[in-house]
Amino acid sequence: GTTSAVKPTSNPDAAVTAPAKQAKSSLDLSRYNKVVVLDFVDATDKSKIKPDKLGAYATTMGSAIRDFPDMIAQEIRATGAFPEVVRGPSTGAALVVSGRITRLTEGNSALRFMVGMGAGSSYFDATTELGDAETGHGLGEVDTNKNSWALGGGLASGQTVESFMHGAAKKIAAELSAAKKGTVVASAH
C-alpha cells in the first residue's frame, strides 16, 4: 500500500506554484504559519460487519478518528516547518488538516504469520484533506491505501493498522513540510 503525494485541488484559489503547474503539481504552503488538525470522520462501510461486532468496531473507530490526526499533528510538529500546530478547532489564518477514514480492518497477525495468502490481512485507507481556514476552500488531499503483505510471515504479522497510521502520518508531515519550504518530496513511502 501507499500514501500519495499531495494532490492539489483544481480550485483556482489553491496556491499552486507556477513552475509546479508545468512540471509536477505541488502545493505552496509558504504563507501558512499555523496548522489546525481536526478529528477525522468515520466513512467506512459497515454493511458487512456482523451485528455482534458493531460495538467493538465503533470503539476501534472512535479511537482511530482521534489517534490518526494526533499522529499527524505530532509528525508535523516534529518537522519544525510550521511555528504553530494546533490539535482541534482554532480561529484565525491556518492550514486545516482533516479527512475521513474509509477502511480500517485490524486483521489477525497470527493468520498473517502462519497462513499468509491474504488470510488475516490488515487494511487502513484514508483521505486527508487540506484546506484554508479563512476561506474554507480545499487546497489538496493525500490518499492513504495501506494493506499487509499478502505472502505472510514475520513482515506481514507486524503490519498493523497502527503501523500504517504512523507511516502515513510521517509521509503527510513530510509532504506538508516540503510544501511549506517550497521543495518537492523526492521519494514516496
Protein Blocks (a to p, Z undefined) as FASTA:
>chain_A
ZZddddddfbfkbccdfklmmmcccddfklpcbdcddddddfbdfklpcfklmmmmmmmm
mmmmmmmmmmmmmmmmmnomambacedddedjddddddddfbdcebjmklmmmnmnoiap
acdddddddddfklopafbdcdddddddfkgpjklmmmcfklmmmmmmmmmmmmmmmmmn
opacfbdZZ
